[in-house]
Amino acid sequence: MSLLRRRKQPQREQPPPPSDGNGSDHDDNDKGKGPSSSAPASKEATRRTKAKWSCVDSCCWLVGVVCSAWWLLLFLYNAMPASFPQYVTEAITGPLPDPPGVKLQKEGLRVKHPVVFVPGIVTGGLELWEGHHCAEGLFRKRLWGGTFGDVYKRPLCWVEHMSLDNETGLDKSGIRVRPVTGLVAADYFVPGYFVWAVLIANLARIGYEEKTMYMAAYDWRLSFQNTEVRDQTLSRIKSNIELLVATNGGNRVVVIPHSMGVLYFLHFMKWVEAPPPMGGGGGPNWCEKHIKSVVNIGGPFLGVPKAVAGLFSSEAKDVAVARAIAPDVLDSDFLGLQTLRHLMRMTRTWDSTMSMIPKGGDTIWGGLDWSPEDGFECKAKKQKNNDTEVSSDINGENVEVEPKPINYGRLVSFGKDVAEAPSSEIERIEFRGAVKGNNIAHSNSSCRDIWTEYHELGWGGIKAVADYKAYTASSIIDLLHFVSPRMMQRGSVHFSYGIADNLDDPKYQHYKYWSNPLETKLPKAPDMEIFSMYGVGIPTERAYVYKLAPQAECYIPFRIDTSAEGGDENSCLKGGVYLADGDETVPVLSAGYMCAKGWRGKTRFNPAGSKTYVREYSHSPPSTLLEGRGTQSGAHVDIMGNFALIEDIIRIAAGATGEEIGGDQVYSDIFKWSEKIKLKL
């Protein structure tokens, strides 16, 4: 009985059921059914519990799982031995070669000549020293390089502070952006993306440190002479080189410029020997006394066609493809994005970009019906028989098919048909002096924030540009003067793009000619060696097919015609861009001609006979993701991690001459192409 009482006790705690009209309750009817009657109640409770699990609960659960996994992986990463990642990589790819610094240290190489790094365009960090109210809290924070976090937080403020004054090419009122100093200025562009870091680390292996290395940081937005006017950068480079030579036993420096830094240092070598106030007053023998070698990496000596596309329509191959895929992102007026127009407004204030407009005109780059690269085939693997393609006819017999000629000399063509037609069939209407028509955007207040010179071109000017049909390197200069006169007027004070007839003419003593190797002489330094090191084997932008853009307010009226294709996978025409051999940014012709021929031996451009060497590095992409950006890359920036290039540089810094590292190393047709250029030397 006591057992029964204990078993029935929980039922007494439940509230009694309601009674019927006769005053009796349901207890008597449900006697003996207690356990079975509780089952529906428990199911109802379970159902209600499940119903309470909401989307917020799912999100919290997912976040918790991700965070737990992240912290677990982070713990394992920090707990594992330092050699474990290398062990995994070697288990997959095989044993890794020693880095060049380790290899050469074992050979006994040690620090000898101090080295000077000269970064190129966009790779040097820039930081804010004074700004407008929207930039509050950014004092001495990087506006360029680093994480770029402020681009996403306040993009229009960032554009405003990265732009220069449209009249002077110097700082805007109330804004001071200055280059980051020291080796950290350009060792990494963003975290994890190296520029100079790999080379610096390998030099350190043989004994180099900060007292034997110097990063010649400068504000790459400014014209070369204006870096001296505003920041005295050229004077600082001169003083630091003299200090490095004096504190390292009189050993001359090895200078290593990259990309636009090649042109900047060309300017410096003329500036340092020129008399003040225009020059540095070092005298005619300064370079001979202080520079052992100039090791140029990816140098755009004669400019790059990519600069034309950038200044003309604020795009290049990759941007044009992205624009075609998602036009609403780059061109839409929705939410006021108008990305390309803001980009054009900003970059057209950077005078340095005009230093890379192609130099030498049609003599170097070719005309309407010829170019030095005639006969180049865009094939990964070539089957050639006297410069013809071997194929089979319907009977299986081999026949020779002449490759379709490419008119690389037409840097800009309006329409694929114009790019391919014989010049005699192209009817061109002269655009120079054409009357610029009215543009409704001229008076539209919504365009004020993204004002470009295209707003003053008008429909008449736009039509005149398109009616000229095809532009060569010579007419490109006139085209840019027509579509952007104020930009080119400012730029023409600092840069020139011709070929000197008489280098002894006093006019060539002006600084505007100093970065053009075709309008200036190398210094009198017969013991100074000049190297041109660059990658080959990567399709590189050489000419463009354009079309008129749909008319809209505040629009950029010209764009690359991404629908223009060559017709097969081996064609050199891809997405409206004609491709040639190069390092993805600089064509072989620009990087190699001066050292292959223009400066080779004693020429009027190299009267002292400084020795020149061409060192090409055939591009080999990484075979796996574990290789990162590759140790055999020939790409314009990735080549800075190329083991063969780094080894050559270390040997030169340790005292080797050009002959001792093997002289010329050539994979392209640069010597053949150079012979086609009829330039008086």
C-alpha positions in Angstrom: 0.0 0.0 0.0 2.8 2.4 0.9 4.3 1.7 -2.5 1.0 2.5 -4.3 0.8 5.8 -2.3 4.3 6.8 -3.4 3.5 6.0 -7.1 0.2 8.0 -7.0 1.6 11.0 -5.2 2.9 12.9 -8.3 -0.6 12.8 -9.7 -2.0 14.7 -6.8 0.4 17.6 -7.5 -1.3 18.2 -10.8 -4.3 20.6 -10.9 -7.7 18.7 -10.8 -9.6 18.4 -14.0 -12.8 20.4 -14.3 -16.0 18.8 -13.0 -19.2 18.1 -15.0 -22.6 19.6 -14.4 -23.5 16.8 -11.9 -20.7 17.7 -9.6 -18.7 14.6 -10.4 -15.2 14.8 -11.9 -13.3 12.6 -14.4 -11.0 10.9 -11.9 -13.3 8.0 -11.6 -13.5 7.5 -15.4 -9.7 7.9 -15.9 -8.6 5.7 -13.0 -5.8 3.5 -14.0 -5.0 5.6 -17.1 -2.5 8.1 -15.6 0.7 7.0 -17.5 -1.0 6.9 -20.9 -2.6 10.4 -20.4 0.7 12.1 -19.8 2.2 11.0 -23.2 0.3 13.6 -25.3 1.4 16.3 -22.8 5.1 15.4 -23.2 4.8 15.4 -27.0 3.1 18.8 -26.9 6.0 20.1 -24.8 8.6 18.7 -27.2 6.8 20.3 -30.2 6.7 23.6 -28.4 10.4 23.3 -27.6 11.3 22.7 -31.2 9.2 25.6 -32.4 11.3 27.9 -30.2 14.5 27.1 -32.3 14.7 30.2 -34.5 16.9 31.5 -37.3 18.8 33.5 -34.8 19.6 30.3 -32.9 20.9 28.7 -36.2 23.1 31.7 -36.9 24.5 31.7 -33.4 25.2 28.0 -33.7 27.0 28.5 -37.0 29.1 31.4 -35.7 30.0 29.3 -32.7 31.1 26.4 -34.9 33.2 28.7 -37.1 34.8 30.5 -34.2 35.6 27.2 -32.4 37.1 25.8 -35.6 39.1 29.0 -36.2 40.5 29.0 -32.7 41.3 25.3 -32.9 43.2 25.8 -36.2 45.0 28.9 -34.8 46.0 26.9 -31.7 47.3 24.0 -33.8 49.2 26.5 -36.1 50.9 28.1 -33.2 51.6 24.7 -31.4 53.0 22.9 -34.4 56.8 22.9 -35.0 58.0 25.7 -37.3 59.3 23.1 -39.8 55.9 21.4 -40.2 54.5 23.5 -43.1 57.7 23.0 -45.0 57.5 19.2 -44.2 54.0 19.1 -45.7 55.0 21.1 -48.7 58.0 18.9 -49.4 55.9 15.8 -48.9 53.7 17.0 -51.8 56.0 18.7 -54.1 59.4 17.1 -53.3 62.4 18.7 -51.7 62.6 22.5 -52.0 65.8 24.1 -53.3 67.8 26.3 -50.9 66.9 30.0 -51.2 69.5 31.9 -53.2 70.9 33.6 -50.1 71.5 30.3 -48.4 73.0 28.7 -51.5 75.4 31.6 -52.0 76.3 31.8 -48.4 77.5 28.2 -48.6 79.6 29.2 -51.6 81.3 31.8 -49.4 79.7 35.0 -50.9 79.7 37.9 -48.4 78.4 41.5 -48.4 80.5 43.9 -50.5 78.7 46.6 -52.4 75.9 48.5 -50.6 72.6 48.3 -52.4 70.0 50.9 -53.2 66.4 49.9 -54.0 64.2 52.2 -56.1 60.6 51.2 -56.0 58.2 51.6 -58.9 54.7 53.1 -59.3 52.1 52.1 -56.7 54.4 49.8 -54.7 55.6 52.4 -52.2 53.6 53.2 -49.1 52.1 56.6 -48.6 50.9 58.0 -45.3 48.8 61.0 -44.2 50.4 63.9 -42.3 47.6 66.5 -42.8 44.1 66.1 -44.1 40.5 67.4 -44.1 37.9 66.7 -41.5 36.8 63.4 -43.1 40.2 62.0 -42.5 40.2 62.5 -38.8 42.1 59.8 -36.9 44.3 58.9 -39.9 47.4 60.9 -38.9 50.5 58.9 -40.1 48.2 56.0 -41.2 48.9 54.5 -44.6 46.5 55.7 -47.3 48.4 53.5 -49.8 49.8 50.1 -49.1 49.0 48.2 -45.9 45.4 47.0 -45.4 43.6 49.7 -47.4 40.9 49.6 -44.7 40.1 53.2 -45.1 39.2 52.7 -48.8 36.2 50.8 -47.8 35.2 53.0 -44.8 35.4 56.4 -46.6 36.1 55.9 -50.3 35.4 59.4 -51.5 37.5 60.9 -48.7 40.3 58.6 -49.7 40.1 59.6 -53.4 40.2 63.3 -52.3 43.4 62.8 -50.3 45.1 60.6 -52.9 44.5 63.1 -55.6 46.9 66.0 -56.4 46.1 69.5 -57.4 45.0 69.5 -61.0 46.8 72.7 -61.8 50.2 72.4 -60.1 50.6 68.6 -59.7 51.5 69.1 -56.1 49.5 68.9 -52.8 46.0 70.2 -52.6 45.3 72.8 -50.0 45.1 71.4 -46.5 46.4 67.9 -47.5 49.8 66.4 -47.0 50.4 62.8 -48.0 54.1 61.7 -47.8 56.1 58.5 -48.7 56.8 56.0 -45.9 60.5 55.8 -45.3 62.8 52.9 -44.6 62.9 49.4 -45.9 59.3 48.9 -44.8 58.2 51.5 -47.4 58.0 48.8 -50.1 58.9 45.4 -48.7 55.2 44.4 -48.8 52.4 46.1 -50.8 49.8 44.6 -48.5 50.3 41.9 -45.8 51.3 38.7 -47.5 52.0 40.3 -50.9 55.7 40.8 -51.1 57.5 43.3 -53.3 61.1 43.7 -52.0 60.8 41.5 -48.9 62.1 38.3 -50.5 65.2 40.0 -52.1 66.0 41.8 -48.8 65.7 38.5 -46.8 68.1 36.8 -49.2 70.6 39.6 -49.2 70.6 39.4 -45.4 71.7 35.8 -45.6 75.1 36.9 -46.9 75.5 39.7 -44.3 73.5 42.7 -45.6 71.7 44.8 -43.0 70.1 48.2 -42.9 73.5 50.0 -42.9 74.3 48.5 -46.2 70.8 48.7 -47.8 68.7 51.8 -48.5 65.2 52.1 -49.9 65.0 55.3 -52.0 61.3 55.9 -51.2 59.6 58.7 -53.0 56.0 59.9 -53.7 55.4 58.0 -56.9 52.4 60.2 -57.8 54.5 63.3 -58.5 56.5 64.1 -61.6 60.2 63.2 -61.0 61.4 66.8 -60.7 58.6 67.7 -58.4 59.8 65.0 -55.9 62.8 67.3 -55.5 60.8 70.5 -55.4 58.4 69.3 -52.7 60.4 66.7 -50.7 64.0 67.1 -51.8 64.0 63.4 -52.5 66.7 63.5 -55.2 69.0 65.3 -52.8 68.3 62.7 -50.2 69.1 59.9 -52.6 72.4 61.6 -53.5 73.4 62.1 -49.9 72.5 58.6 -48.9 74.5 57.0 -51.7 77.5 59.1 -50.8 77.1 58.0 -47.2 76.8 54.4 -48.1 80.0 54.6 -50.2 81.9 56.5 -47.5 80.9 54.0 -44.7 81.5 50.8 -46.7 85.2 51.2 -47.6 84.7 53.2 -50.8 82.8 50.3 -52.5 80.4 51.8 -55.0 76.7 51.1 -54.8 74.6 48.6 -56.8 71.3 50.3 -57.6 68.2 48.1 -58.2 65.3 50.0 -59.6 62.0 48.3 -60.5 59.3 49.3 -62.9 58.8 53.1 -63.0 61.7 53.3 -60.6 63.9 52.6 -63.7 62.7 55.8 -65.3 63.0 57.7 -62.0 66.7 56.6 -61.6 67.4 57.5 -65.2 66.2 61.0 -64.3 68.3 61.0 -61.1 71.5 60.1 -63.0 71.1 63.2 -65.2 69.9 65.4 -62.3 72.8 64.5 -60.0 75.5 65.6 -62.4 73.7 68.7 -63.8 74.6 72.1 -62.3 72.2 73.7 -59.8 69.5 75.0 -59.5 68.0 72.5 -61.9 70.4 69.7 -61.0 72.3 68.3 -58.0 75.7 69.7 -58.8 77.6 66.4 -58.4 79.8 67.0 -61.5 80.4 64.9 -64.6 82.1 62.0 -62.8 79.7 61.5 -59.9 78.1 58.3 -61.3 81.4 56.8 -62.2 82.6 57.4 -58.6 79.6 56.2 -56.8 77.7 53.6 -58.9 79.0 50.1 -59.7 75.9 48.7 -61.5 72.4 49.7 -62.3 70.3 46.5 -62.2 66.9 47.4 -63.8 64.0 45.0 -63.1 61.0 45.1 -65.5 62.0 48.5 -66.8 59.5 50.3 -69.1 62.4 52.3 -70.8 60.3 53.1 -73.8 56.9 53.3 -72.1 54.0 50.9 -72.0 50.8 50.8 -74.1 48.9 50.1 -70.8 49.5 53.7 -69.9 47.6 54.8 -72.9 44.6 52.7 -72.0 44.8 54.0 -68.4 44.8 57.6 -69.4 42.4 57.3 -72.2 39.6 55.3 -70.6 40.9 54.5 -67.1 41.0 50.8 -67.8 43.3 48.0 -69.0 42.7 44.4 -70.0 41.6 43.1 -66.5 39.4 46.2 -65.8 37.8 45.9 -69.2 36.9 42.3 -68.6 35.5 43.1 -65.2 33.5 46.0 -66.7 32.0 43.7 -69.3 31.0 41.0 -66.7 29.6 43.4 -64.2 29.0 46.9 -65.8 26.7 48.0 -63.0 29.5 47.8 -60.4 32.0 50.1 -62.3 29.6 52.3 -64.3 26.3 52.5 -62.5 25.1 55.8 -61.1 23.2 53.8 -58.4 24.3 54.9 -55.0 26.8 57.3 -56.7 29.4 54.6 -57.1 30.8 55.6 -60.6 34.0 53.8 -59.8 35.9 54.3 -63.0 35.1 58.0 -63.2 36.4 58.6 -59.7 39.5 56.5 -60.6 40.0 58.6 -63.7 39.6 61.9 -61.8 42.2 60.7 -59.3 44.8 59.1 -61.6 44.8 62.0 -64.1 46.3 64.2 -61.3 49.3 61.8 -61.0 51.9 63.2 -63.3 54.1 60.2 -62.9 51.7 58.1 -65.1 52.6 60.3 -68.0 56.2 59.2 -67.8 55.1 55.8 -69.1 53.4 56.9 -72.3 55.2 55.1 -75.2 58.4 56.9 -76.4 60.0 57.0 -79.8 56.9 57.3 -81.9 56.4 55.2 -85.0 60.2 54.6 -85.3 60.1 52.4 -82.2 56.5 51.1 -82.0 55.6 50.7 -85.7 53.2 52.4 -88.0 49.8 51.5 -89.5 51.2 48.5 -91.5 54.3 47.4 -89.6 55.8 46.8 -86.1 59.1 45.3 -84.9 57.2 42.3 -83.6 55.7 41.3 -87.0 55.4 37.5 -87.2 55.0 37.0 -83.4 52.7 34.0 -82.6 50.7 33.8 -79.4 51.2 30.1 -79.0 52.4 28.3 -75.9 54.1 25.8 -78.1 55.2 26.8 -81.5 55.7 24.7 -84.6 57.5 26.9 -87.0 59.0 26.4 -90.4 60.6 29.6 -91.7 58.1 31.7 -89.7 55.1 29.8 -91.0 52.6 27.7 -89.3 52.5 24.0 -90.3 49.0 22.4 -90.7 47.4 19.6 -92.7 45.1 19.8 -95.7 42.1 17.5 -96.2 44.4 14.8 -97.7 46.6 14.8 -94.6 49.5 16.4 -96.4 51.4 19.2 -94.6 50.9 22.6 -96.1 52.3 25.9 -95.0 49.9 28.6 -93.8 51.1 32.1 -93.4 50.2 33.4 -89.9 47.7 36.3 -90.0 49.6 39.5 -89.6 48.9 41.6 -86.5 49.1 45.4 -86.8 50.7 46.1 -83.4 51.6 49.6 -84.6 48.0 50.6 -84.3 48.0 51.1 -80.6 44.3 52.2 -80.6 41.8 51.1 -83.3 38.1 51.9 -83.3 36.6 48.6 -84.3 38.1 45.2 -85.0 37.6 45.7 -88.7 39.8 48.8 -88.6 42.5 47.0 -86.6 42.7 44.3 -89.3 42.1 46.2 -92.5 45.0 47.4 -94.8 45.8 51.0 -94.2 44.8 51.9 -97.8 41.2 50.9 -97.0 40.8 53.0 -93.8 39.2 56.3 -94.4 40.2 58.6 -91.6 38.9 62.1 -90.8 41.5 64.4 -89.1 40.6 65.1 -85.5 43.3 67.7 -84.7 41.6 71.0 -84.5 38.1 69.6 -84.6 35.4 71.7 -83.0 34.4 70.3 -79.7 30.6 70.1 -79.4 28.3 70.8 -76.5 27.7 68.3 -73.7 24.6 68.4 -71.5 26.8 67.1 -68.6 28.8 70.3 -68.7 26.0 72.1 -66.8 24.8 69.1 -64.8 25.4 69.6 -61.1 25.3 65.9 -60.4 28.6 65.5 -62.4 30.6 68.1 -60.4 32.0 65.5 -57.9 33.5 63.4 -60.7 34.4 66.1 -63.2 36.9 65.0 -65.9 38.0 66.8 -69.0 35.7 64.6 -71.1 32.8 66.8 -69.9 34.3 69.6 -72.0 35.0 67.3 -75.1 31.3 67.2 -76.1 29.6 65.0 -78.7 31.5 66.7 -81.5 34.9 66.0 -80.1 33.9 62.4 -79.2 32.8 61.8 -82.8 36.0 63.3 -84.2 38.2 61.0 -82.1 36.3 57.9 -83.3 36.3 59.0 -87.0 40.1 59.1 -87.0 39.9 55.3 -86.7 43.5 54.2 -85.9 46.2 55.7 -83.8 49.9 55.0 -83.8 52.5 55.9 -81.1 53.0 59.3 -82.8 49.3 60.3 -83.0 48.6 58.9 -79.5 50.3 62.0 -78.1 48.1 64.3 -80.1 45.1 62.2 -79.1 45.8 62.7 -75.4 46.4 66.4 -75.9 42.9 66.6 -77.6 40.9 64.6 -75.0 42.8 65.9 -71.9 44.5 69.2 -72.7 45.1 70.4 -69.2 46.5 67.1 -68.0 48.9 66.9 -71.0 49.8 70.6 -70.7 50.9 70.0 -67.1 52.6 66.7 -68.0 54.5 68.2 -71.0 56.4 70.4 -68.7 58.0 67.3 -67.1 58.1 64.6 -69.8 58.9 64.2 -73.5 58.3 61.3 -75.9 60.4 62.0 -79.0 63.8 61.0 -80.4 66.6 63.5 -80.3 68.2 64.5 -83.6 71.2 66.2 -81.9 71.8 65.3 -78.3 74.3 68.2 -78.0 71.5 70.7 -78.5 71.3 72.8 -75.3 67.5 72.2 -75.0 68.2 68.6 -74.0 69.7 69.9 -70.7 66.2 70.5 -69.5 64.9 68.0 -67.0 61.8 67.1 -69.1 64.1 65.0 -71.3 66.0 63.2 -68.6 63.8 60.2 -68.2 63.6 59.5 -72.0 66.5 57.3 -73.0 66.1 58.5 -76.6 66.6 62.1 -75.7 69.4 62.0 -73.3 72.9 60.5 -72.9 74.0 58.0 -70.2 76.6 59.5 -67.8 80.3 59.3 -68.5 80.8 56.2 -66.5 82.7 53.5 -68.6 83.1 51.3 -65.5 79.4 51.4 -64.6 77.4 48.3 -65.9 73.7 48.5 -66.8 71.5 45.4 -66.7 68.0 45.0 -68.0 66.3 42.1 -66.2 62.7 41.2 -67.0 60.3 38.3 -67.5 59.2 36.9 -70.8 56.6 34.3 -71.9 53.5 36.0 -70.6 50.9 37.6 -73.0 51.3 41.4 -72.5 49.1 44.3 -73.6 50.4 45.8 -76.8 47.4 47.4 -78.7 43.7 47.9 -78.2 40.4 47.7 -80.0 38.0 50.5 -78.8 34.4 51.4 -79.2 32.1 54.3 -78.2 30.4 53.8 -74.9 26.6 54.2 -74.5 25.8 57.9 -73.9 24.9 58.8 -70.4 25.5 61.6 -68.0 29.1 62.0 -66.6 30.2 59.0 -68.6 33.6 58.0 -70.0 32.8 58.0 -73.8 35.4 55.4 -74.9 35.9 51.8 -73.7 37.8 48.7 -74.8 35.6 46.5 -77.0 35.8 43.2 -75.0 33.7 41.5 -77.7 36.6 41.7 -80.2 38.1 38.2 -80.2 40.6 36.6 -82.5 38.6 33.4 -83.2 40.7 30.7 -81.7 42.7 30.0 -78.5 46.0 30.8 -80.0 44.9 34.2 -81.3 46.8 37.3 -80.0 43.5 39.2 -79.8 41.7 38.5 -76.5 38.9 40.7 -75.2 39.7 43.7 -77.3 43.4 43.6 -76.5 46.3 42.5 -78.8 48.9 40.7 -76.8 52.6 40.3 -77.4 55.6 38.9 -75.5 56.5 40.5 -72.1 56.0 40.3 -68.4 52.3 41.0 -68.3 52.8 44.7 -68.0 55.9 45.7 -70.0 56.4 44.4 -73.5 59.8 42.9 -74.4 60.3 45.7 -76.9 60.3 48.4 -74.1 62.2 46.5 -71.5 64.9 45.2 -73.8 65.7 47.5 -76.7 68.0 50.0 -75.1 70.3 47.4 -73.5 70.1 45.1 -76.6 70.9 47.9 -79.1 70.3 51.5 -78.2 73.0 51.5 -75.5 75.0 48.5 -76.8 78.6 49.6 -77.3 79.5 53.2 -77.9 76.4 54.9 -79.3 75.3 58.5 -79.3 73.1 57.6 -76.3 76.0 55.9 -74.5 79.1 57.8 -75.5 81.2 56.4 -72.7 80.5 52.8 -73.7 79.1 51.6 -70.4 78.6 47.8 -70.7 75.0 46.6 -71.0 73.4 43.2 -70.5 70.0 41.7 -71.2 68.9 39.1 -68.7 65.5 37.5 -69.5 63.7 35.0 -67.2 61.3 32.7 -68.8 58.0 32.6 -66.9 57.0 29.3 -65.3 53.8 29.5 -63.2 53.6 27.7 -59.8 52.7 24.1 -60.2 50.7 24.0 -57.0 49.1 26.5 -54.6 51.7 25.6 -52.0 54.3 27.4 -54.1 52.5 30.7 -53.6 53.5 33.2 -56.4 56.2 30.9 -57.6 60.0 30.9 -57.5 60.3 30.9 -61.3 57.7 33.6 -62.1 58.4 36.2 -64.8 55.4 38.4 -64.0 56.1 42.1 -63.5 55.9 42.1 -59.7 56.2 38.4 -58.9 59.6 38.3 -60.6 60.9 39.9 -57.4 60.6 36.4 -55.9 62.3 34.7 -58.8 65.2 32.6 -57.4 67.3 32.9 -60.6 66.9 36.7 -60.7 67.7 37.0 -56.9 70.8 34.9 -57.4 72.1 37.1 -60.2 71.5 40.3 -58.1 73.3 38.9 -55.1 76.3 37.8 -57.2 76.5 41.4 -58.6 76.2 42.9 -55.2 78.9 40.6 -53.9 81.3 41.9 -56.7 80.6 39.9 -59.9 80.6 41.5 -63.3 78.1 41.0 -66.0 80.4 38.6 -67.8 80.9 36.6 -64.6 77.2 35.9 -64.2 76.9 34.8 -67.8 76.5 37.9 -70.0 73.2 38.0 -72.0 70.5 35.5 -71.3 67.8 35.8 -73.9 64.7 33.7 -74.7 62.7 36.2 -76.8 63.3 37.7 -80.2 64.5 41.0 -78.8 67.7 41.1 -80.9 65.8 40.3 -84.0 63.1 42.9 -83.3 65.8 45.5 -82.4 67.3 45.1 -85.9 64.0 46.1 -87.5 64.1 49.5 -85.7 65.8 52.0 -88.0 67.2 54.4 -85.4 70.3 56.4 -85.9 72.8 55.3 -83.2 
